[in-house]
């Protein structure tokens, strides 16, 4: 009986790890789009990337929202945090608050 319980527990643990890696456990489908604005000034060297303004919900992270907006993004995390900080007047990505709206960079060409 102990062997069956051990095998069942092991299979359950493997399934949980697989599900967490493939799907994730933090829901991001509830992101509500507040406004979509694109930056047209591309002549200056310090031009800001295109962005979308999103109202942050409880449990959201900057990287989670960026992944939702840019499913095929390939930017390094340091670039994402720099762009987020530029778009939000120097606000650190770790200082976001639930219920407030922030500008998130869009990197994919589809948006």
N, C-alpha and C positions, 0 to 999 in steps of 0.2 A: 504494500500500500504506500509505503514511503517513497519507493521508486517511481510510482505512477504520479504522486504529488510533485516530486522533484522534476520529472520530465514535463508535466503540465506547467509548472511554475517557470521552468527554463524557456519553454515555448512562448509563454505569455510575455516574459521579459524581452525575448528577441523580437516579438511582434511590436511591443511598445517602443523599443529603440528604433526599429524600422519605420514605424509610423511617425515618430518624432523627427527623424531625419528627412523623410520624404514630404510630409504634409506640414508638420509643425504643430505646436500646441497653442500658440497665441493667435486668436482670430484677427484677421486684418480685412475682412470683407465689409466691415461696417464703416470704413473710412468715408466720410461725407465730404464731397467736394464743395468748397465754399465759392471759389472763383478761379478761373483759369486766365492767366495773363502771360503774355510773352514779351520779352524784352527785345525791342527792335534796334537798339543802338549797338551795332557790332563794330563800329569804327574805332572806338577807344580800346586800349589794351586791357583795361580793367573792366571790360563789359561783363555783366552778370549773365549767368546761364538762364535759359527759359525756366520758368517755375510755375508751380500751381499752389494756390493757397488752400491749406487743409486745416480743418478744425480737429484738434487732437482729442482722442477719447482715452479713457482710462485703459492702461495696459499697452498703449502704442509706444513705439520707439522710433527714432529718426530712421534707422536702417530698415525697420519693418515697413514704414511708409514709403521709403525710397524703393524698396523691392516691389511694392504693390504698384507704384507709378511707373517703374522701369523694370519690367520682368527680364529684360535681356541686358541689364546694365553691366558694365565691366570697369567701373571706376574704382580706384583704391579708396579705402575708408578715409584716409587722410584728405583726399580731394573732396569727398562728400562732406566731411565736417567743415572744411574751409568754405565750400560753396554755401552750405547751410548758414554758417556764421556770417558770410558776406550778405546774403539775402535778408537776414534778420538782424541787421545792425550790430553785429559782433556778439550775438547771443550764442553761448556754447550749446552744443547738441545735447549735453547732459542736463540742461536747465529747463527743458520744455515742461509745460504744465497742462494737465488735462483741462479741456474746455476752452482753451485759447487757440487762435488761428496762427499758423506760421507758414512761411513760404518754403516749399521744398523744391529742389532742382529737378529738372527733367532732362535726362541724358539720351533717351532713345529718340530716334528720328520719327517715330510713329505718332507722337503726341504733338 
